Amino acid sequence: MNRKSIVVLTIAVIFFLASGCGGGGGSGRYTIPPEIPTPGTGGGGGGGGGGIGETDPDSLLASAWEDFRYGAFSSAINKFNQVLTITSITETQKTQAYNGLGWSLTKSSGVESGYSSFTQASASNNEARIGLAAALIQRGQNAGIVQAIQLLEAVGLGNTAYRFTSTHPIGISNAEAHAMLAFCYYWRGGVGDADKAKSQITVARSEDSSNDSSVAQIFKTLQDMGLSGI
């Protein structure tokens, strides 16, 4: 399989995974009803607060994630953005808002749309690191794959015994996160990377043996790329 074909497969798999459309580990995927904006929030994904009247950042963050949970992504985007307009927020609250904004944009418009927000939160937030890694993998560039590996290893996934558990319903399971890292290792193709990829995808498949999940798609892509012994 040539590199162009691999890039096409990568984009399809990672978008499928990060946008929460897969059938994987069940970590926060919901049947999403048509979005109904919360009264007074206004429509769209703009930067304003939409007049919701709340000024406590923790309450806004909790409310935004509740909207996210039920698929009201425009409302969640508005609320995360409103948190970022509060001058008294702490660095932790700012990081939480950027992480939530990144995932809300991802679910609404695709993982690339969350890139900037994930970048703002990825220094200390594991969910944002996962999101940023997904965006970088989707771009299909060697430098981005190397950066994605660094992000996923910073989460702790380089250790196959590590279990990623999300705080929020972002829709990425531990198995999917390890499968992402397996893909990145094999793409990089350095000394020992094939063995690392094999170990990571083995762990992922031990948790998620479905034939139609995101993990299964990444597993098949690795086989098509030439990874043997899996």
C-alpha positions as CSV (number, residue, x, y, z in Angstrom):
1,M,0.0,0.0,0.0
2,N,1.4,3.4,-1.0
3,R,1.8,6.3,1.4
4,K,-1.1,8.3,-0.2
5,S,-3.5,5.4,0.4
6,I,-2.3,5.1,4.0
7,V,-3.0,8.8,4.6
8,V,-6.5,8.4,3.3
9,L,-7.1,5.5,5.6
10,T,-5.6,7.4,8.5
11,I,-7.9,10.4,8.0
12,A,-11.0,8.1,7.8
13,V,-10.0,6.1,10.9
14,I,-9.0,9.0,13.2
15,F,-12.0,11.2,12.2
16,F,-14.3,8.2,12.8
17,L,-12.7,7.7,16.2
18,A,-12.4,11.2,17.5
19,S,-15.8,12.4,16.3
20,G,-17.4,9.7,18.4
21,C,-19.0,7.7,15.6
22,G,-17.3,4.4,16.2
23,G,-18.6,1.3,17.9
24,G,-15.6,0.9,20.3
25,G,-15.3,0.8,24.0
26,G,-18.4,2.7,24.8
27,S,-16.7,5.5,26.7
28,G,-19.2,8.3,26.5
29,R,-20.9,7.7,23.1
30,Y,-24.5,8.7,23.1
31,T,-27.5,8.7,20.7
32,I,-27.6,12.4,20.0
33,P,-31.0,14.0,19.6
34,P,-31.4,17.1,17.4
35,E,-29.7,19.9,19.2
36,I,-32.0,22.2,21.1
37,P,-30.2,25.3,22.4
38,T,-30.7,26.0,26.1
39,P,-33.1,28.9,26.4
40,G,-31.2,32.2,26.3
41,T,-28.0,30.8,25.1
42,G,-28.3,31.9,21.5
43,G,-27.4,29.8,18.5
44,G,-24.3,28.9,16.7
45,G,-20.7,28.3,17.9
46,G,-19.6,31.9,18.3
47,G,-17.4,33.3,21.0
48,G,-20.0,35.1,23.0
49,G,-21.8,34.0,26.1
50,G,-25.2,34.3,24.5
51,G,-26.6,36.0,27.6
52,I,-26.9,33.0,29.8
53,G,-26.3,35.2,32.8
54,E,-23.9,32.8,34.7
55,T,-20.6,34.2,35.8
56,D,-19.2,31.4,38.0
57,P,-16.7,29.5,35.9
58,D,-17.1,26.2,37.7
59,S,-20.9,26.3,37.2
60,L,-20.4,27.3,33.6
61,L,-18.0,24.4,33.0
62,A,-20.3,21.9,34.6
63,S,-23.2,23.2,32.5
64,A,-21.2,23.1,29.3
65,W,-20.2,19.5,29.8
66,E,-23.8,18.6,30.6
67,D,-24.8,20.2,27.3
68,F,-22.0,18.3,25.6
69,R,-23.2,15.0,27.1
70,Y,-26.6,15.4,25.5
71,G,-25.2,16.6,22.1
72,A,-26.1,20.3,22.5
73,F,-22.6,21.2,21.1
74,S,-23.4,24.8,20.1
75,S,-24.6,25.6,23.6
76,A,-21.5,23.9,25.1
77,I,-19.2,25.9,22.8
78,N,-20.9,29.2,23.9
79,K,-20.5,28.3,27.6
80,F,-16.8,27.2,27.3
81,N,-16.1,30.4,25.4
82,Q,-17.9,32.4,28.1
83,V,-15.6,30.9,30.7
84,L,-12.7,32.1,28.7
85,T,-14.0,35.7,28.9
86,I,-14.0,35.7,32.7
87,T,-10.9,37.6,33.8
88,S,-10.7,36.0,37.2
89,I,-10.5,32.4,36.0
90,T,-7.6,30.3,37.2
91,E,-5.2,28.6,34.9
92,T,-6.8,25.3,35.7
93,Q,-10.2,26.6,34.7
94,K,-8.8,28.1,31.5
95,T,-7.3,24.7,30.7
96,Q,-10.6,22.9,31.4
97,A,-12.4,25.4,29.2
98,Y,-10.0,25.0,26.3
99,N,-10.2,21.2,26.6
100,G,-14.0,21.3,26.6
101,L,-14.1,23.8,23.7
102,G,-11.7,21.5,21.7
103,W,-14.0,18.5,22.1
104,S,-17.2,20.4,21.5
105,L,-15.7,21.7,18.2
106,T,-14.5,18.3,17.3
107,K,-17.9,16.7,17.8
108,S,-19.6,19.6,16.0
109,S,-17.2,20.1,13.0
110,G,-14.4,17.5,13.1
111,V,-11.2,17.0,15.0
112,E,-9.3,19.6,12.9
113,S,-11.6,22.3,14.2
114,G,-10.5,21.5,17.8
115,Y,-6.8,21.8,17.0
116,S,-6.2,25.3,18.4
117,S,-8.1,24.7,21.6
118,F,-6.5,21.4,22.2
119,T,-3.1,23.1,21.8
120,Q,-4.0,25.6,24.5
121,A,-4.9,22.8,27.0
122,S,-2.4,20.0,26.1
123,A,0.4,21.1,28.4
124,S,-1.4,19.6,31.4
125,N,-4.6,17.9,30.3
126,N,-4.7,14.3,29.1
127,E,-8.0,14.6,27.2
128,A,-6.6,17.6,25.3
129,R,-3.4,15.6,24.5
130,I,-5.5,12.8,23.0
131,G,-7.5,15.3,21.0
132,L,-4.5,17.1,19.7
133,A,-2.8,13.8,18.8
134,A,-5.9,12.8,16.8
135,A,-5.8,16.1,14.9
136,L,-2.1,15.6,14.2
137,I,-2.5,12.0,13.0
138,Q,-5.3,13.1,10.7
139,R,-3.0,15.6,9.0
140,G,-0.8,12.6,8.0
141,Q,2.5,14.4,8.2
142,N,5.7,12.8,9.6
143,A,6.5,15.7,12.0
144,G,2.9,15.6,13.3
145,I,3.1,11.8,13.9
146,V,6.2,12.3,16.0
147,Q,4.5,15.0,18.0
148,A,1.4,12.8,18.4
149,I,3.7,10.1,19.9
150,Q,5.1,12.6,22.4
151,L,1.6,13.6,23.4
152,L,0.3,10.1,23.8
153,E,3.4,9.0,25.8
154,A,2.9,12.1,28.0
155,V,-0.6,10.8,28.8
156,G,1.1,7.6,30.0
157,L,0.1,5.3,27.1
158,G,3.7,4.3,26.3
159,N,3.3,1.9,29.2
160,T,1.0,-0.9,27.9
161,A,-0.3,-1.4,31.4
162,Y,-1.5,2.2,31.6
163,R,-5.3,2.6,31.4
164,F,-6.6,5.9,30.1
165,T,-9.9,6.9,31.7
166,S,-11.5,10.1,30.5
167,T,-13.1,12.5,33.0
168,H,-15.6,13.7,30.5
169,P,-17.7,11.8,27.9
170,I,-15.3,12.5,25.0
171,G,-15.9,9.0,23.4
172,I,-12.3,7.7,23.4
173,S,-11.7,4.4,25.3
174,N,-8.4,3.1,26.7
175,A,-8.3,0.6,23.8
176,E,-8.7,3.3,21.2
177,A,-6.0,5.4,22.8
178,H,-3.5,2.5,22.7
179,A,-4.5,1.7,19.1
180,M,-3.8,5.3,18.1
181,L,-0.3,5.0,19.6
182,A,0.2,1.7,17.9
183,F,-0.5,3.4,14.5
184,C,1.9,6.3,15.3
185,Y,4.7,3.9,16.3
186,Y,4.4,1.9,13.1
187,W,4.1,5.0,11.0
188,R,7.3,6.5,12.5
189,G,9.2,3.3,11.7
190,G,12.2,3.8,13.9
191,V,14.3,1.1,15.6
192,G,12.0,-1.0,17.8
193,D,8.8,0.9,16.6
194,A,7.3,-2.2,15.0
195,D,7.6,-4.1,18.3
196,K,6.1,-1.2,20.2
197,A,3.2,-1.0,17.7
198,K,2.6,-4.7,18.0
199,S,2.5,-4.4,21.8
200,Q,0.1,-1.5,21.8
201,I,-2.4,-2.9,19.3
202,T,-2.3,-6.3,21.1
203,V,-3.4,-4.5,24.3
204,A,-6.0,-2.6,22.4
205,R,-7.4,-5.7,20.8
206,S,-7.4,-7.6,24.1
207,E,-9.9,-5.0,25.4
208,D,-11.9,-4.5,22.2
209,S,-12.1,-7.5,19.9
210,S,-15.1,-6.2,17.9
211,N,-14.8,-6.4,14.1
212,D,-16.4,-3.1,13.4
213,S,-15.0,-0.7,16.0
214,S,-12.3,2.0,15.6
215,V,-9.8,-0.3,17.1
216,A,-10.6,-3.0,14.5
217,Q,-10.2,-0.4,11.8
218,I,-6.8,0.7,13.0
219,F,-5.8,-3.0,13.5
220,K,-6.7,-3.7,9.8
221,T,-4.8,-0.5,8.7
222,L,-1.7,-1.8,10.5
223,Q,-2.0,-5.1,8.7
224,D,-2.4,-3.4,5.4
225,M,0.7,-1.3,6.1
226,G,2.7,-4.5,6.7
227,L,2.8,-5.0,10.5
228,S,3.2,-8.7,11.0
229,G,2.5,-11.0,13.9
230,I,-0.7,-9.4,15.0
